């Protein structure tokens, strides 16, 4: 018997109740995603009227590339913690789980990834750890990108956060915090601690994702150049992610983006760009989740 066959036999069978919960979660998440589009429909139409089809297509392709970078960041962390997953199953767990960010509350993506990961033999504490590590990894790299691209003179205050984030990303500190939390929760410790190599690889994928997000914004607003677009999106995303209660940082990211784009565009145009960016990202989320789900389903047939 091969290692893959043994692992597949160790994976628990899906019960009808768990399958119902999973499909129910997906339906609710898709509903909230569609509602996010419909609610802003008039403004979206006005903003999109100024954009060409090639620009929107290029922006969407770049968003998909950025989302792949985020998935590979998460997959790298999960593998370093002891649960390496093949690419297609990992994509399904990550992208379908990420649809939960459109549901009010902060735990839905984590819960979805924990449940789907469990079907692949990933312990729930390990899934939760990889999920929570994603935020400081993306936040640290996003702030670094902001400083490099938008200038130290205007955004030098972000330096105050860099030392804290670097400490939080040190594997020894991360492992100590995780161990303490698991002891408090009376759970078994992680079998494999996070390594520096794994963390550096995750940081590299996160940086690649920021570049792709910058390309996405550049297609929509090329006036400031690619470097400016990378920094503008990184800063607005970092401010949006700090609002944990709001689904996917809705509204906060757009307000931040309008402020950052002020030197390049008038307010009306900046609002249209921010709304167009939001809709393209929602479309990218749905495309990635649907494609990953279909690909993983074909593998299981």
C-alpha positions in Angstrom: 0.0 0.0 0.0 1.4 3.4 -0.9 1.6 6.4 1.4 -1.2 8.2 -0.5 -3.5 5.2 -0.3 -2.9 4.9 3.4 -3.6 8.6 3.9 -6.8 8.3 1.9 -8.0 5.4 4.1 -7.2 7.4 7.2 -9.4 10.3 6.1 -12.9 10.1 7.7 -15.9 9.6 5.5 -18.2 12.5 5.1 -21.5 12.2 6.9 -24.7 13.6 5.3 -25.0 16.2 8.1 -21.5 17.5 7.4 -22.2 17.6 3.7 -25.4 19.5 4.2 -23.5 22.0 6.4 -20.8 22.4 3.8 -23.2 23.1 1.0 -25.3 25.4 3.2 -22.2 27.4 4.0 -21.3 27.7 0.3 -24.8 28.8 -0.6 -24.8 31.5 2.1 -21.4 32.7 1.1 -22.3 32.9 -2.6 -25.5 34.8 -1.6 -23.5 37.4 0.4 -21.0 37.7 -2.5 -23.9 38.3 -5.0 -25.5 40.8 -2.6 -22.3 42.7 -2.4 -22.4 43.2 -6.2 -26.1 44.0 -6.4 -26.0 46.5 -3.5 -23.4 48.7 -5.4 -24.9 48.1 -8.8 -25.6 51.7 -9.9 -22.1 52.9 -8.8 -20.5 49.9 -10.4 -22.2 50.5 -13.8 -21.0 54.1 -13.8 -17.5 53.1 -12.9 -17.3 50.3 -15.3 -18.5 52.5 -18.1 -15.2 54.3 -18.1 -13.2 51.1 -18.4 -12.4 49.1 -21.4 -13.0 45.3 -21.7 -9.3 44.5 -22.2 -8.5 46.5 -19.0 -11.0 44.6 -17.0 -9.9 41.3 -18.4 -6.3 42.0 -17.6 -7.3 43.2 -14.1 -9.2 40.0 -13.5 -6.3 37.8 -14.6 -4.0 39.7 -12.3 -6.4 39.2 -9.4 -6.6 35.4 -10.0 -2.7 35.4 -10.0 -2.8 37.3 -6.7 -5.2 34.9 -5.1 -3.0 32.0 -6.2 -0.2 33.7 -4.4 -2.3 33.9 -1.2 -3.2 30.2 -1.6 0.4 29.2 -2.0 1.3 31.3 1.1 -1.3 29.4 3.2 -0.3 26.0 1.6 3.4 26.7 2.4 2.5 27.4 6.1 0.3 24.3 6.4 3.0 22.1 4.8 5.7 23.5 7.1 3.4 22.7 10.1 3.2 19.1 8.9 0.3 18.8 6.5 1.5 19.1 2.9 -1.4 19.0 0.5 -1.5 18.4 -3.2 -2.2 21.6 -5.2 -5.8 20.9 -6.3 -7.2 19.8 -2.9 -5.3 22.7 -1.2 -6.8 25.1 -3.7 -10.3 23.8 -3.0 -9.9 24.1 0.8 -8.5 27.6 0.6 -10.6 29.2 -2.1 -14.0 27.8 -1.1 -13.2 28.5 2.5 -12.3 32.1 1.7 -15.8 32.8 0.4 -16.7 32.9 4.1 -15.1 36.3 4.4 -18.3 37.7 2.7 -20.4 36.5 5.6 -20.6 38.9 8.6 -18.2 37.6 11.3 -14.5 36.6 11.3 -14.5 32.9 11.9 -16.3 31.5 8.8 -13.3 31.1 6.6 -11.3 29.4 9.4 -14.2 27.0 10.2 -14.7 26.1 6.6 -11.0 25.4 6.1 -10.9 23.4 9.3 -13.8 21.2 8.2 -12.6 20.7 4.6 -9.0 20.2 5.7 -10.2 17.5 8.2 -11.5 15.5 5.2 -8.0 15.5 3.9 -6.4 14.4 7.1 -5.4 17.8 8.4 -5.9 18.3 12.2 -8.1 21.2 13.0 -5.6 23.0 15.2 -3.1 22.9 12.4 -5.6 24.4 10.0 -6.5 27.1 12.5 -2.8 27.9 13.0 -2.1 28.3 9.3 -5.2 30.5 9.0 -4.2 32.8 11.8 -0.6 33.0 10.5 -1.8 34.3 7.2 -2.8 37.7 8.6 0.6 38.8 10.1 2.4 37.4 7.0 0.2 39.4 4.6 0.1 42.5 6.9 3.9 42.6 7.3 4.6 42.2 3.6 1.9 44.7 2.7 3.3 47.4 5.0 6.8 46.7 3.6 5.5 47.1 0.1 3.8 50.3 1.0 6.9 51.8 2.5 9.0 50.8 -0.6 6.6 51.9 -3.2 4.8 55.0 -1.8 7.7 56.6 0.0 9.1 56.8 3.4 8.3 60.5 3.7 4.5 60.1 3.6 4.2 56.7 5.2 7.1 56.5 7.5 4.8 56.1 10.4 4.2 52.5 9.3 7.7 51.8 10.5 6.2 51.7 14.0 4.5 48.4 13.1 7.4 46.7 11.4 9.4 45.7 14.5 6.3 44.2 16.1 5.4 42.3 13.0 8.9 41.0 12.6 8.9 39.7 16.2 5.5 38.0 15.5 6.9 36.4 12.4 9.9 34.9 14.1 9.3 31.1 14.1 10.6 30.8 17.7 8.1 33.4 18.9 5.3 31.9 16.7 5.9 28.4 18.0 5.9 29.6 21.7 2.6 31.5 21.2 1.0 28.5 19.5 2.2 26.1 22.2 0.9 28.4 24.9 -2.5 28.7 23.2 -2.9 25.0 22.7 -2.0 24.3 26.4 -4.6 26.8 27.5 -7.2 25.0 25.3 -6.0 21.7 26.6 -5.1 20.5 23.1 -2.2 18.4 21.9 0.9 20.4 20.8 1.7 20.7 17.2 3.8 17.8 15.9 6.0 20.0 13.9 7.0 23.5 14.8 7.2 26.3 12.2 10.6 26.7 10.6 12.4 29.8 9.4 12.6 28.4 5.8 8.9 27.8 5.7 8.2 31.3 7.0 10.6 32.9 4.4 9.0 30.9 1.6 5.5 32.0 2.7 6.7 35.7 2.8 8.0 35.3 -0.7 4.7 34.1 -2.0 2.9 36.9 -0.2 5.2 39.5 -1.9 4.5 37.9 -5.3 0.8 38.3 -4.5 1.2 42.0 -3.8 2.9 42.6 -7.1 0.0 40.8 -8.9 -2.6 42.9 -6.9 -0.7 46.0 -8.0 -0.9 44.9 -11.7 -4.7 44.4 -11.1 -5.0 48.0 -10.0 -2.7 49.3 -12.7 -5.0 48.0 -15.4 -7.9 50.0 -13.8 -5.9 53.1 -13.1 -2.6 53.4 -15.0 -2.1 57.1 -14.4 0.2 56.7 -11.4 2.3 53.9 -12.9 2.8 50.3 -11.7 4.9 51.0 -8.6 2.3 53.4 -7.3 -0.5 50.9 -8.0 1.2 48.2 -6.0 1.7 50.5 -3.0 -1.8 52.0 -3.3 -3.5 48.6 -3.2 -1.2 47.2 -0.4 -1.9 50.2 1.9 -5.7 50.1 1.3 -5.8 46.3 1.9 -3.8 46.6 5.1 -6.2 49.2 6.5 -9.1 47.0 5.4 -7.8 43.9 7.1 -7.6 45.7 10.4 -11.4 45.9 10.5 -12.1 42.3 11.5 -15.8 42.8 12.1 -16.6 44.0 8.6 -16.8 41.2 5.9 -13.7 41.3 3.7 -13.0 44.9 4.9 -15.9 46.1 2.8 -16.0 49.9 2.7 -12.8 50.5 4.6 -10.6 49.4 1.8 -12.5 51.5 -0.7 -12.3 54.6 1.5 -8.5 54.1 1.9 -8.1 53.5 -1.8 -9.9 56.7 -2.6 -7.7 58.7 -0.3 -4.5 57.1 -1.7 -5.6 57.7 -5.3 -6.4 61.4 -4.5 -3.1 62.8 -6.0 -3.8 61.0 -9.3 -7.6 61.2 -9.8 -10.5 63.3 -8.9 -12.8 62.0 -6.2 -15.5 60.7 -8.5 -13.0 58.8 -10.6 -11.2 57.4 -7.5 -14.5 56.1 -6.2 -15.3 54.4 -9.5 -11.8 52.8 -9.5 -12.3 51.5 -5.9 -15.6 50.0 -6.7 -14.4 48.5 -9.9 -11.5 46.9 -7.9 -13.8 45.5 -5.3 -16.1 43.9 -8.0 -13.2 42.4 -9.9 -11.8 40.9 -6.7 -15.2 39.4 -5.9 -15.4 37.9 -9.4 -11.9 36.5 -8.9 -12.9 34.9 -5.6 -15.9 33.3 -7.2 -13.9 32.1 -10.2 -11.1 30.6 -8.1 -13.5 28.9 -5.7 -15.6 27.4 -8.6 -12.6 26.3 -10.6 -10.9 24.8 -7.7 -14.0 22.9 -6.6 -14.6 21.5 -10.1 -11.0 20.4 -10.5 -10.9 18.7 -7.1 -14.2 17.0 -7.8 -12.9 15.6 -11.1 -9.8 14.3 -9.2 -12.1 12.4 -6.8 -14.2 10.8 -9.5 
